[in-house]
Amino acid sequence: MNIKEAIKMIQDEKLQGYNMNERKDDRENEVVLMRENDKWIVYATDERASKVTNSQDIYFDEEEALDNFIDRLRALNRLRGYKVKTVTSI
C-alpha cells in the first residue's frame, strides 16, 4: 500500500483519530504516522495526548508502516465504537 491507497481506505471506511505526517502537537487518543529522514514512525497517544509507552514502531519500508498504521487506526475506531466498514473482495 502507498499513501494514496491509505488515504482512500481512511476515507472509504470513515476512520477517525489519526495524524498522518502533520507537523502539529499530538491530540488525545490518536494514531500517528510520521516520516523522518529515511524512516517511518507509527505510535499511539493516550487520553492526555502523550505517546503511549512502548507503542512506537520504526519502519524503513513505507508499505509496512502504512499497514501497521491502518491496522492500529481500525482497532482504535472499533474501540471507540465507530462503524468500520472494510472492503472485501469477491
N, C-alpha and C positions, 0 to 999 in steps of 0.2 A: 504494500500500500504506500501511496505517497501523500503529501499534504493535501492536494486537491481531493483525493479519494476520502481522506479522513474528514475533511470539512463537509463533503457531501453526506457521509454517514451521520455526522453530528446533526446536520440539517434534516435529513430524512427521518432520523429516529428522534428528533426533537430533544437531544441530550442537552443538559444544562449543568452549570457548575464547573467551568473549566477556564483555564488561561493558556492559550496556545501561542507561545512565543511573544507575548506582550511584555514590554518593559514597564511594569507597574507594581505597586505593592500587592502582595497576595491578599486574597479575600478568604473569608471563612468557608471551610468545607468545600474545597475545590481541588481539582486535579490539574497539575501544572506540567506543561511541556515547554522546555527551553532549549535553545541551541546556543552553545558556547564553543567557539572555535570549531574544532572537528568532532565534537561530541554532542549527544542529545541527553538531556536530563529530564527524568519524569519523577514527580513526587506528589504527595497529597498534603493538604493542610487540614488543621483541626478547627474546632469551633472558635478558637482565638486567632485564627489566621496564621498560626505558627506551623512550620514544617513538621509533619508527624515523624517522630523518631524512627529511624530505620526504614522510612518509606521511599527514600531516594534510590533510584536505579540510574546507572550511566550506561549509555549505548554509543557505539561508534557506527552503528548501522541505522539509518533513518527508518527503514521498514520495521525493524524490531522495536524501536522506540515508539512508533505510531501504533503498532499492535498493542503494546503494553498500555499506552495512553488511552486508547479506545476501550480496552478491556476494563481498566480502572474506572473510566467515566461511565460505562454501562453499569458497573457494580454500584457506583455512587448513586446513580439515578434509581436503581432498584431499591437501594436502602432508603432513599428519600420518598419512595412510593410513586415516582413519576412513571408514567406509562412508557415503556420502552418497546418499540416495535422493531424487531430485527427482520432483515430481508433474508428470505430463504430461497434457494434456487430449486427449481423443479426439474 
